[in-house]
């Protein structure tokens, strides 16, 4: 298996699935539909839908039942980016090499575009009920909907974002709060991807909880690696300014535990996540290599 070629193929597939569910740009609300598509089609690695489908395949899933959820999760991820970039949030002018949605369409329309993507995500996910072939698949779809709502909401991504805003506003950032932010702001949608894939394929409760744990490790290790690269990498390699955490006096896992201990924690969490993925009856070599590449990346 050529990992790079396989990843490119699966990225294209995830994009094709997303495009199938994006709105047609017409009608009196055409402007907001354009803004929604502008964000969703701005590129990106499509990692969450890929992780979802690989989890689905890991447990022997087949068919199109997973596709609406793949598209829905990517819509949720993109809506969060649209809102993150707003002047009231991070006030970012550019994302993925081009102007942010609010910078093109105005902040009011960007708010609505984010809202539109979030609502469309659940409309899209709910369309999986029409694809369910029997009562068992209907039940799995309902369980997947619950996971999607929780991990994207106030007990997941939104909760993490809210805590992050408070921390930036002067709230004392402890290690406990830092891990809460990482778990919810970063890991929650990865958990949604891997849990939903497993649920739709018919995995039992124990296996779904194991996937949730693996995804937690992946999300936290991914964030710690991000903090490490901010210290050790260069602008040319990383593609963005480095040293910003220290410059902004930002509390990170690295500032709390030092570089070497942080590297060891990334290795430990990565090893545990991969051990979980290898513990199931089916094997997925690409999935394992993808997880390893995410955590140990150099950019």
C-alpha positions, 0 to 999 in steps of 0.5 A, spaced: 500 500 500 502 506 498 500 511 503 500 517 500 496 515 494 491 512 498 490 518 502 489 522 496 484 518 493 480 517 500 481 525 501 478 526 494 472 521 495 470 525 502 470 531 498 465 528 493 461 525 498 461 532 501 459 536 495 453 531 494 450 534 500 452 541 499 446 546 497 445 549 490 446 556 489 439 559 487 433 563 490 433 569 494 437 566 499 443 565 494 448 569 497 448 565 504 448 559 500 454 561 496 458 563 503 456 556 505 459 553 499 465 558 499 467 555 506 466 548 505 470 547 498 476 551 501 480 545 501 482 542 507 484 535 509 477 532 510 480 528 516 474 527 520 470 524 514 476 519 512 476 517 520 469 516 520 469 511 514 475 507 516 472 506 523 466 504 519 470 499 515 474 497 521 468 493 523 466 490 517 461 496 515 459 496 507 454 501 503 452 508 503 449 509 510 455 512 513 456 517 507 450 522 510 454 522 516 461 523 513 458 530 510 455 532 516 461 532 520 465 536 515 459 541 515 460 542 522 467 542 522 467 548 517 461 551 520 466 552 526 471 555 522 467 560 519 465 562 526 472 561 529 475 566 524 469 572 525 472 578 528 468 577 535 472 570 535 479 570 532 479 575 527 482 572 522 483 574 515 485 568 511 484 561 512 487 555 507 491 560 503 485 565 501 480 570 505 476 568 510 468 567 509 467 573 513 472 577 510 469 576 503 461 576 505 461 580 511 461 578 518 453 578 518 453 573 512 458 569 515 454 568 522 448 565 517 453 561 513 456 558 519 448 557 522 446 554 515 452 549 515 450 547 522 443 546 520 444 543 514 449 538 517 443 535 521 438 535 515 444 531 512 445 526 517 437 525 518 437 523 511 441 516 513 434 514 516 432 513 508 438 509 507 437 504 513 435 497 510 432 494 516 430 496 524 437 495 526 440 500 521 434 505 523 437 504 531 444 505 529 442 511 525 438 514 531 444 512 536 449 516 531 445 522 531 445 522 538 453 522 538 453 527 533 449 532 537 453 531 543 460 531 541 458 537 536 454 541 542 455 544 549 458 537 552 463 537 546 466 542 541 462 548 543 463 547 550 471 547 549 470 553 545 466 556 550 472 554 555 477 557 551 474 564 550 474 564 557 481 562 558 483 568 553 479 573 557 483 572 563 480 566 567 486 562 570 488 556 565 490 550 569 492 543 566 485 541 568 482 546 564 487 546 558 486 538 557 478 540 558 479 545 552 483 540 548 478 534 549 472 538 547 475 543 542 480 538 538 478 531 540 470 531 540 469 531 533 475 526 532 471 522 537 464 523 533 467 520 527 470 514 530 464 512 534 459 514 529 463 509 524 463 504 529 456 504 531 453 504 523 457 498 522 454 495 528 460 495 533 458 493 540 458 498 546 464 496 549 468 497 542 464 504 541 467 506 548 474 503 546 474 507 539 472 514 543 478 512 548 482 512 542 480 518 539 481 522 545 488 520 545 489 522 538 486 528 539 490 530 545 496 527 542 495 531 536 494 538 540 500 536 544 504 535 537 502 542 535 505 545 541 511 541 540 512 544 533 510 551 535 517 550 539 521 546 534 519 547 527 520 553 522 516 557 518 518 554 512 516 547 514 510 549 518 507 554 513 505 558 519 509 563 524 512 559 530 514 561 537 507 564 538 505 560 544 511 563 548 510 570 545 503 570 547 505 567 554 500 562 552 499 556 557 501 549 553 502 542 555 509 544 553 510 550 558 507 545 563 511 539 562 517 541 558 519 539 551 522 532 552 516 530 557 511 532 552 514 528 546 514 522 551 506 523 552 505 524 545 508 517 544 505 514 550 498 516 547 499 514 540 501 507 542 495 506 546 491 509 541 494 504 536 494 498 540 486 499 541 485 499 533 489 493 533 485 489 538 479 488 534 478 482 529 478 486 523 485 490 521 485 496 517 493 498 515 491 504 512 487 507 518 493 505 523 498 509 518 493 515 518 493 515 525 500 515 526 501 520 521 497 525 524 500 524 531 507 524 529 507 529 523 512 535 522 507 540 519 
